[in-house]
Amino acid sequence: MPYDVDHEVKLVQYHIARVGKKQADGTYTVTFGDFFNDGEVEQTFESLVGSLKAAKRRNIIKFDGQMLLMPVHKDVLITLIDPLPEGTYVEPPVPS
C-alpha cells in the first residue's frame, strides 16, 4: 500500500482532536508526550514524526521546532489549528 500523505494528515487531525483539549478558539492542544503515548496513536502511525512534519508543512498543526522526538520534546505543545468537521471519523490504514 503506497504512503498516502493526505490520509496521514487527516489521521493527525482526527487523533489530536480525540486526545487533545478543545480550546475556546476552536483549536485543540496536546503535549507531544501525551499524543505519542496514546494507545491508538501508537497503533496507527508507522512514522508519527513524519506525519507530524507533513501536517505542520500544510499549516494544519503548529509546534515549536522542526521535529519532535521522545523523550526530549515530551512537554512541547502541539496545536491543531485546522480541525476536521465535528463528528468526522478517519479510518486507520489497512495493513498490507
ChimeraX commands (.cxc) that place a marker at each C-alpha (Angstrom):
marker #1 position 0.00,0.00,0.00 radius 0.5
marker #1 position 1.57,3.32,-1.04 radius 0.5
marker #1 position 2.08,6.04,1.55 radius 0.5
marker #1 position -0.85,8.48,1.38 radius 0.5
marker #1 position 0.25,11.80,2.89 radius 0.5
marker #1 position -3.24,13.31,2.70 radius 0.5
marker #1 position -4.67,10.40,4.68 radius 0.5
marker #1 position -1.85,10.59,7.26 radius 0.5
marker #1 position -2.54,14.31,7.79 radius 0.5
marker #1 position -6.25,13.58,8.29 radius 0.5
marker #1 position -5.29,10.93,10.85 radius 0.5
marker #1 position -3.17,13.53,12.67 radius 0.5
marker #1 position -6.15,15.90,12.70 radius 0.5
marker #1 position -8.52,13.19,13.94 radius 0.5
marker #1 position -6.26,11.89,16.70 radius 0.5
marker #1 position -5.17,15.30,18.03 radius 0.5
marker #1 position -8.85,16.27,18.35 radius 0.5
marker #1 position -9.57,12.93,20.05 radius 0.5
marker #1 position -6.66,13.07,22.52 radius 0.5
marker #1 position -6.29,16.84,22.94 radius 0.5
marker #1 position -8.28,19.51,24.70 radius 0.5
marker #1 position -10.57,21.83,22.75 radius 0.5
marker #1 position -9.74,25.50,23.22 radius 0.5
marker #1 position -12.14,28.45,23.21 radius 0.5
marker #1 position -10.96,29.45,19.71 radius 0.5
marker #1 position -11.84,26.03,18.24 radius 0.5
marker #1 position -8.28,24.69,18.12 radius 0.5
marker #1 position -7.09,21.62,20.02 radius 0.5
marker #1 position -3.90,21.25,22.05 radius 0.5
marker #1 position -1.99,18.23,23.31 radius 0.5
marker #1 position 1.56,17.67,24.52 radius 0.5
marker #1 position 3.76,15.55,22.29 radius 0.5
marker #1 position 4.25,13.11,25.17 radius 0.5
marker #1 position 0.50,12.57,25.66 radius 0.5
marker #1 position -0.02,12.20,21.91 radius 0.5
marker #1 position 2.96,9.87,21.43 radius 0.5
marker #1 position 1.94,7.61,24.32 radius 0.5
marker #1 position -1.74,7.26,23.34 radius 0.5
marker #1 position -2.52,3.61,22.53 radius 0.5
marker #1 position -4.47,4.31,19.33 radius 0.5
marker #1 position -1.80,6.72,18.08 radius 0.5
marker #1 position 0.89,4.09,18.76 radius 0.5
marker #1 position -1.05,1.53,16.69 radius 0.5
marker #1 position -2.00,3.91,13.86 radius 0.5
marker #1 position 1.18,5.70,12.79 radius 0.5
marker #1 position 4.16,3.92,11.29 radius 0.5
marker #1 position 6.08,7.20,11.26 radius 0.5
marker #1 position 4.49,9.64,13.69 radius 0.5
marker #1 position 7.32,12.16,13.33 radius 0.5
marker #1 position 6.94,12.19,9.54 radius 0.5
marker #1 position 3.16,12.56,9.76 radius 0.5
marker #1 position 3.50,15.49,12.18 radius 0.5
marker #1 position 6.06,17.17,9.92 radius 0.5
marker #1 position 3.71,16.77,6.92 radius 0.5
marker #1 position 0.80,18.28,8.88 radius 0.5
marker #1 position 2.99,21.17,10.02 radius 0.5
marker #1 position 4.15,21.90,6.44 radius 0.5
marker #1 position 0.47,22.14,5.43 radius 0.5
marker #1 position -0.28,24.53,8.33 radius 0.5
marker #1 position -2.68,22.04,9.90 radius 0.5
marker #1 position -0.75,21.97,13.19 radius 0.5
marker #1 position 1.92,24.07,14.84 radius 0.5
marker #1 position 4.61,23.34,17.40 radius 0.5
marker #1 position 7.97,24.84,18.34 radius 0.5
marker #1 position 10.97,23.44,16.48 radius 0.5
marker #1 position 11.35,21.41,13.31 radius 0.5
marker #1 position 10.86,17.89,14.65 radius 0.5
marker #1 position 9.62,16.26,17.85 radius 0.5
marker #1 position 11.48,13.37,19.48 radius 0.5
marker #1 position 10.74,11.44,22.68 radius 0.5
marker #1 position 11.58,11.97,25.48 radius 0.5
marker #1 position 13.31,15.29,24.80 radius 0.5
marker #1 position 10.20,17.05,23.48 radius 0.5
marker #1 position 7.53,15.32,25.61 radius 0.5
marker #1 position 6.29,18.65,27.03 radius 0.5
marker #1 position 6.11,20.51,23.69 radius 0.5
marker #1 position 2.57,21.64,22.93 radius 0.5
marker #1 position 1.06,20.66,19.57 radius 0.5
marker #1 position -1.81,22.87,18.40 radius 0.5
marker #1 position -4.30,21.63,15.82 radius 0.5
marker #1 position -5.21,24.84,14.03 radius 0.5
marker #1 position -7.31,23.26,11.26 radius 0.5
marker #1 position -9.55,20.56,12.80 radius 0.5
marker #1 position -11.75,18.24,10.79 radius 0.5
marker #1 position -15.50,18.92,10.90 radius 0.5
marker #1 position -17.18,17.72,14.13 radius 0.5
marker #1 position -18.03,14.03,14.05 radius 0.5
marker #1 position -15.59,13.13,11.27 radius 0.5
marker #1 position -14.04,9.66,11.61 radius 0.5
marker #1 position -10.92,8.70,9.67 radius 0.5
marker #1 position -10.31,5.00,9.02 radius 0.5
marker #1 position -6.88,3.78,10.08 radius 0.5
marker #1 position -4.64,2.44,7.33 radius 0.5
marker #1 position -5.20,-1.19,6.37 radius 0.5
marker #1 position -2.07,-3.36,6.84 radius 0.5
marker #1 position -0.78,-4.74,3.56 radius 0.5
marker link #1:1,2 radius 0.2
marker link #1:2,3 radius 0.2
marker link #1:3,4 radius 0.2
marker link #1:4,5 radius 0.2
marker link #1:5,6 radius 0.2
marker link #1:6,7 radius 0.2
marker link #1:7,8 radius 0.2
marker link #1:8,9 radius 0.2
marker link #1:9,10 radius 0.2
marker link #1:10,11 radius 0.2
marker link #1:11,12 radius 0.2
marker link #1:12,13 radius 0.2
marker link #1:13,14 radius 0.2
marker link #1:14,15 radius 0.2
marker link #1:15,16 radius 0.2
marker link #1:16,17 radius 0.2
marker link #1:17,18 radius 0.2
marker link #1:18,19 radius 0.2
marker link #1:19,20 radius 0.2
marker link #1:20,21 radius 0.2
marker link #1:21,22 radius 0.2
marker link #1:22,23 radius 0.2
marker link #1:23,24 radius 0.2
marker link #1:24,25 radius 0.2
marker link #1:25,26 radius 0.2
marker link #1:26,27 radius 0.2
marker link #1:27,28 radius 0.2
marker link #1:28,29 radius 0.2
marker link #1:29,30 radius 0.2
marker link #1:30,31 radius 0.2
marker link #1:31,32 radius 0.2
marker link #1:32,33 radius 0.2
marker link #1:33,34 radius 0.2
marker link #1:34,35 radius 0.2
marker link #1:35,36 radius 0.2
marker link #1:36,37 radius 0.2
marker link #1:37,38 radius 0.2
marker link #1:38,39 radius 0.2
marker link #1:39,40 radius 0.2
marker link #1:40,41 radius 0.2
marker link #1:41,42 radius 0.2
marker link #1:42,43 radius 0.2
marker link #1:43,44 radius 0.2
marker link #1:44,45 radius 0.2
marker link #1:45,46 radius 0.2
marker link #1:46,47 radius 0.2
marker link #1:47,48 radius 0.2
marker link #1:48,49 radius 0.2
marker link #1:49,50 radius 0.2
marker link #1:50,51 radius 0.2
marker link #1:51,52 radius 0.2
marker link #1:52,53 radius 0.2
marker link #1:53,54 radius 0.2
marker link #1:54,55 radius 0.2
marker link #1:55,56 radius 0.2
marker link #1:56,57 radius 0.2
marker link #1:57,58 radius 0.2
marker link #1:58,59 radius 0.2
marker link #1:59,60 radius 0.2
marker link #1:60,61 radius 0.2
marker link #1:61,62 radius 0.2
marker link #1:62,63 radius 0.2
marker link #1:63,64 radius 0.2
marker link #1:64,65 radius 0.2
marker link #1:65,66 radius 0.2
marker link #1:66,67 radius 0.2
marker link #1:67,68 radius 0.2
marker link #1:68,69 radius 0.2
marker link #1:69,70 radius 0.2
marker link #1:70,71 radius 0.2
marker link #1:71,72 radius 0.2
marker link #1:72,73 radius 0.2
marker link #1:73,74 radius 0.2
marker link #1:74,75 radius 0.2
marker link #1:75,76 radius 0.2
marker link #1:76,77 radius 0.2
marker link #1:77,78 radius 0.2
marker link #1:78,79 radius 0.2
marker link #1:79,80 radius 0.2
marker link #1:80,81 radius 0.2
marker link #1:81,82 radius 0.2
marker link #1:82,83 radius 0.2
marker link #1:83,84 radius 0.2
marker link #1:84,85 radius 0.2
marker link #1:85,86 radius 0.2
marker link #1:86,87 radius 0.2
marker link #1:87,88 radius 0.2
marker link #1:88,89 radius 0.2
marker link #1:89,90 radius 0.2
marker link #1:90,91 radius 0.2
marker link #1:91,92 radius 0.2
marker link #1:92,93 radius 0.2
marker link #1:93,94 radius 0.2
marker link #1:94,95 radius 0.2
marker link #1:95,96 radius 0.2
view
